[in-house]
Amino acid sequence: MITYYQVLDKIVSALTGRPSGTRVEPADHEIAEIMILDYIEQLKNQSTGSTLREAHASAIAGVNCNLTWNLAFPDSFYSPVINGFDSLGNPVEIYFISKSTTKLVVKTLVNATLTAIAFPYPNPNQL
């Protein structure tokens, strides 16, 4: 996995990190440009390779409810959106308990039908 800092180091060494008065070597410049493209492709695959996840559940008032994803995430770097409605179609307040790669745990104060979707995002530690 290529990191942002590896790409930056390669660019600096090829362009501004060379000894003063020397030419930019085409081979070093080419390696840096290829590394940039590889890094972009890696980020693109991370964000588009992972699909939208969804979860559905019926919540019982005051009891923890598991919203289990239809496909587990590779890590916990995702942003969920949760909606819930009571039997009359009124929105309900949802209390977030925890998040893992396979599920969300939430709680409501009334019986409700819950739906969640989530989108993955790149691990900020690997950028």
VOBA-1610 file (N, C-alpha, C; in pm, whole numbers, padded with zeros to 5 digits, always signed):
BEGIN
Met+00084-00116+00000Met+00000+00000+00000Met+00089+00124+00000Ile+00070+00209-00097Ile+00149+00331-00111Ile+00086+00440-00023Thr+00168+00513+00051Thr+00116+00622+00133Thr+00144+00756+00067Tyr+00074+00855+00112Tyr+00093+00992+00063Tyr+00239+01035+00082Tyr+00293+01004+00199Tyr+00429+01049+00230Tyr+00535+00979+00145Gln+00511+00855+00105Gln+00604+00788+00014Gln+00605+00858-00122Val+00487+00895-00169Val+00477+00965-00298Val+00545+01102-00287Leu+00519+01174-00179Leu+00581+01305-00159Leu+00734+01294-00155Asp+00786+01196-00083Asp+00932+01177-00077Asp+00991+01150-00214Lys+00921+01069-00295Lys+00970+01038-00429Lys+00971+01163-00518Ile+00868+01245-00508Ile+00862+01369-00587Ile+00975+01463-00544Val+00991+01481-00415Val+01094+01571-00364Val+01232+01523-00407Ser+01257+01393-00394Ser+01390+01343-00432Ser+01416+01358-00582Ala+01312+01345-00664Ala+01330+01357-00809Ala+01342+01503-00855Leu+01276+01594-00785Leu+01273+01732-00833Leu+01356+01827-00747Thr+01310+01856-00628Thr+01378+01959-00547Thr+01484+01902-00454Gly+01488+01772-00436Gly+01584+01712-00344Gly+01717+01675-00407Arg+01731+01698-00534Arg+01857+01665-00604Arg+01962+01771-00573Pro+02088+01740-00590Pro+02194+01839-00565Pro+02176+01963-00652Ser+02209+02079-00597Ser+02196+02206-00668Ser+02280+02204-00796Gly+02221+02253-00904Gly+02292+02263-01031Gly+02284+02137-01116Thr+02223+02029-01068Thr+02211+01908-01148Thr+02075+01907-01219Arg+02071+01833-01326Arg+01947+01822-01404Arg+01851+01723-01339Val+01725+01741-01369Val+01624+01642-01328Val+01643+01521-01419Glu+01666+01408-01359Glu+01685+01286-01438Glu+01550+01234-01486Pro+01535+01210-01617Pro+01408+01162-01670Pro+01361+01033-01602Ala+01451+00943-01572Ala+01412+00816-01508Ala+01351+00841-01370Asp+01412+00931-01290Asp+01358+00963-01158Asp+01223+01033-01169His+01212+01123-01266His+01086+01194-01288His+00976+01096-01328Glu+01010+01002-01415Glu+00912+00903-01459Glu+00868+00815-01342Ile+00960+00772-01258Ile+00925+00689-01142Ile+00830+00765-01050Ala+00856+00894-01026Ala+00769+00975-00940Ala+00629+00988-01001Glu+00622+01012-01131Glu+00492+01025-01197Glu+00413+00893-01193Ile+00481+00783-01213Ile+00414+00652-01207Ile+00363+00626-01065Met+00442+00664-00966Met+00401+00646-00827Met+00277+00730-00796Ile+00269+00851-00851Ile+00150+00935-00834Ile+00028+00865-00893Leu+00043+00814-01014Leu-00069+00745-01078Leu-00110+00620-01001Asp-00014+00544-00951Asp-00044+00425-00871Asp-00120+00463-00744Tyr-00078+00572-00681Tyr-00143+00618-00558Tyr-00288+00659-00587Ile-00309+00732-00696Ile-00445+00773-00734Ile-00532+00650-00763Glu-00479+00556-00835Glu-00553+00434-00867Glu-00588+00356-00740Gln-00494+00351-00648Gln-00517+00282-00520Gln-00633+00348-00443Leu-00633+00481-00437Leu-00741+00552-00368Leu-00874+00533-00440Lys-00870+00536-00571Lys-00992+00515-00650Lys-01050+00377-00623Asn-00966+00276-00620Asn-01012+00140-00594Asn-01065+00123-00453Gln-01006+00193-00358Gln-01054+00185-00220Gln-01194+00243-00208Ser-01219+00354-00275Ser-01349+00419-00259Ser-01456+00361-00351Thr-01420+00321-00472Thr-01522+00268-00562Thr-01531+00116-00555Gly-01427+00051-00509Gly-01430-00094-00498Gly-01524-00141-00389Ser-01544-00059-00290Ser-01635-00090-00182Ser-01771-00031-00215Thr-01872-00112-00200Thr-02006-00066-00236Thr-02082-00017-00114Leu-02191+00049-00141Leu-02284+00092-00039Leu-02334-00029+00039Arg-02341-00017+00171Arg-02397-00125+00254Arg-02532-00080+00307Glu-02616-00177+00339Glu-02746-00146+00398Glu-02779-00245+00507Ala-02867-00200+00598Ala-02912-00284+00709Ala-03054-00244+00744His-03133-00345+00786His-03272-00323+00824His-03300-00403+00951Ala-03382-00347+01039Ala-03418-00419+01161Ala-03544-00358+01221Ser-03608-00437+01308Ser-03720-00388+01387Ser-03670-00368+01529Ala-03685-00246+01579Ala-03636-00214+01713Ala-03750-00224+01814Ile-03717-00275+01931Ile-03811-00281+02043Ile-03773-00169+02139Ala-03872-00098+02188Ala-03849+00019+02274Ala-03755-00014+02389Gly-03648+00064+02403Gly-03556+00053+02514Gly-03458-00062+02510Val-03458-00140+02401Val-03369-00256+02389Val-03268-00230+02278Asn-03141-00264+02303Asn-03039-00248+02198Asn-03079-00326+02074Cys-03061-00265+01958Cys-03098-00325+01831Cys-02975-00332+01741Asn-02950-00448+01683Asn-02838-00467+01591Asn-02883-00443+01448Leu-02818-00348+01384Leu-02837-00326+01240Leu-02716-00391+01173Thr-02734-00511+01122Thr-02624-00588+01064Thr-02613-00559+00915Trp-02491-00522+00872Trp-02469-00487+00732Trp-02486-00608+00642Asn-02539-00586+00522Asn-02554-00694+00425Asn-02419-00747+00377Leu-02315-00665+00389Leu-02179-00704+00354Leu-02086-00632+00451Ala-02003-00706+00522Ala-01916-00645+00623Ala-01816-00550+00559Phe-01780-00447+00633Phe-01676-00354+00588Phe-01539-00412+00621Pro-01435-00379+00544Pro-01301-00429+00575Pro-01243-00364+00702Asp-01292-00246+00737Asp-01248-00178+00859Asp-01363-00088+00904Ser-01345-00015+01011Ser-01455+00066+01064Ser-01458+00209+01010Phe-01395+00232+00894Phe-01395+00364+00834Phe-01512+00375+00736Tyr-01630+00401+00791Tyr-01749+00423+00710Tyr-01842+00521+00782Ser-01928+00584+00704Ser-02022+00683+00756Ser-02164+00631+00740Pro-02232+00599+00851Pro-02369+00550+00840Pro-02474+00660+00848Val-02588+00633+00789Val-02707+00718+00801Val-02819+00624+00843Ile-02887+00658+00954Ile-02990+00571+01009Ile-03122+00646+01013Asn-03229+00580+00969Asn-03364+00634+00976Asn-03454+00535+01046Gly-03551+00584+01122Gly-03645+00496+01190Gly-03783+00558+01194Phe-03884+00472+01186Phe-04023+00518+01186Phe-04106+00424+01274Asp-04201+00484+01347Asp-04291+00402+01428Asp-04403+00346+01340Ser-04499+00276+01401Ser-04604+00209+01323Ser-04698+00308+01254Leu-04699+00434+01298Leu-04782+00535+01234Leu-04707+00613+01127Gly-04579+00580+01108Gly-04499+00647+01007Gly-04428+00772+01056Asn-04431+00793+01187Asn-04363+00909+01244Asn-04215+00876+01265Pro-04128+00973+01241Pro-03985+00947+01265Pro-03959+00929+01414Val-03861+00846+01445Val-03826+00819+01586Val-03684+00867+01613Glu-03658+00895+01739Glu-03524+00933+01780Glu-03441+00806+01798Ile-03321+00807+01744Ile-03233+00688+01748Ile-03109+00723+01828Tyr-03075+00638+01922Tyr-02957+00657+02005Tyr-02848+00562+01959Phe-02735+00619+01922Phe-02621+00541+01875Phe-02548+00479+01994Ile-02522+00347+01989Ile-02453+00276+02096Ile-02310+00241+02053Ser-02296+00170+01941Ser-02161+00132+01897Ser-02161+00101+01747Lys-02038+00088+01695Lys-02017+00065+01551Lys-01904-00037+01537Ser-01922-00135+01448Ser-01817-00231+01416Ser-01817-00254+01266Thr-01731-00342+01219Thr-01724-00369+01075Thr-01848-00445+01025Thr-01919-00512+01115Thr-02033-00594+01073Thr-02169-00535+01109Lys-02172-00441+01204Lys-02304-00391+01247Lys-02294-00259+01322Leu-02411-00197+01336Leu-02432-00084+01426Leu-02523-00132+01538Val-02502-00080+01657Val-02593-00108+01768Val-02656+00026+01806Val-02790+00029+01803Val-02865+00150+01833Val-02979+00117+01929Lys-03046+00219+01976Lys-03160+00201+02066Lys-03264+00308+02034Thr-03392+00272+02046Thr-03501+00368+02031Thr-03586+00362+02157Leu-03668+00465+02178Leu-03755+00467+02296Leu-03895+00416+02264Val-03920+00387+02136Val-04047+00329+02093Val-04018+00217+01994Asn-04114+00128+01974Asn-04099+00025+01872Asn-04089+00095+01736Ala-03997+00047+01651Ala-03975+00114+01524Ala-03915+00021+01422Thr-03928+00060+01296Thr-03861-00006+01185Thr-03743+00082+01147Leu-03623+00021+01143Leu-03501+00096+01118Leu-03438+00056+00986Thr-03380+00153+00920Thr-03304+00131+00798Thr-03176+00212+00807Ala-03066+00152+00765Ala-02938+00221+00765Ala-02866+00195+00634Ile-02794+00296+00589Ile-02703+00280+00476Ile-02568+00335+00521Ala-02462+00290+00456Ala-02329+00338+00493Ala-02239+00340+00371Phe-02151+00439+00370Phe-02053+00455+00264Phe-01913+00445+00324Pro-01825+00365+00266Pro-01688+00358+00317Pro-01609+00481+00278Tyr-01509+00512+00356Tyr-01413+00618+00321Tyr-01274+00567+00350Pro-01172+00621+00284Pro-01034+00571+00303Pro-00986+00590+00446Asn-00905+00497+00491Asn-00844+00505+00622Asn-00750+00625+00623Pro-00775+00725+00710Pro-00690+00844+00710Pro-00546+00815+00750Asn-00520+00705+00817Asn-00384+00667+00856Asn-00302+00615+00739Gln-00370+00583+00628Gln-00300+00528+00511Gln-00289+00630+00399Leu-00331+00752+00422Leu-00322+00854+00317Leu-00186+00915+00311
//
